[in-house]
Amino acid sequence: MEDTLQSFDNRQKAVRRKHTRMAKGYVTKLRKDGVFVQTPDSKSGNYALRLLVIALVALFAFKSFVLYWLGTEVYQGHVDALAAGTTSEKIGAFLMQIDPITAKIAEVLSPFAG
C-alpha cells in the first residue's frame, strides 16, 4: 500500500509541475499519428536574468552617453566628487567609474554624435 501511495504522490507532483509550466506558456504540436499534443513552452521563464541583462545594458549605455557628453576630465571629476561623499555616493561612484566597456562605447559614439 505504501508503494502505491508513493507512486500516486510522484504522479501528482509531476502533473502539478507540468500544470505550472503550462500556465506560463505552451505549444500545440501535431504528432505523426494525428494527435494534437500541448507541451510546455521551453522559452518561457528566466525573467530575472533577462531583467538583469537589460539593466546592465542600460547602465553601460547611460554611462557611455554621459562620458561622451561631458568628456573624460569632467566626468572623472564628478566621479571623484561622488567618491568623497557618503556611503551611497561612494557606491554610485564605484558604479559610475570609467571602465573599458564604457570608454569603448563612448569612443564608438563620438563620430555619430559629432
Secondary structure as the mmCIF struct_conf table of DSSP 4:
data_model
#
loop_
_struct_conf.conf_type_id
_struct_conf.id
_struct_conf.beg_label_comp_id
_struct_conf.beg_label_asym_id
_struct_conf.beg_label_seq_id
_struct_conf.end_label_comp_id
_struct_conf.end_label_asym_id
_struct_conf.end_label_seq_id
HELX_RH_AL_P HELX_RH_AL_P1 GLU A 2 ALA A 23
TURN_TY1_P TURN_TY1_P1 LYS A 24 LYS A 24
STRN STRN1 TYR A 26 LEU A 30
TURN_TY1_P TURN_TY1_P2 LYS A 32 ASP A 33
BEND BEND1 GLY A 34 GLY A 34
STRN STRN2 PHE A 36 PRO A 40
TURN_TY1_P TURN_TY1_P3 SER A 42 LYS A 43
HELX_RH_AL_P HELX_RH_AL_P2 TYR A 47 LEU A 70
HELX_RH_AL_P HELX_RH_AL_P3 THR A 72 ALA A 83
TURN_TY1_P TURN_TY1_P4 ALA A 84 ALA A 84
BEND BEND2 GLY A 85 GLY A 85
HELX_RH_AL_P HELX_RH_AL_P4 THR A 87 MET A 96
BEND BEND3 GLN A 97 GLN A 97
HELX_RH_AL_P HELX_RH_AL_P5 PRO A 100 ALA A 113
#
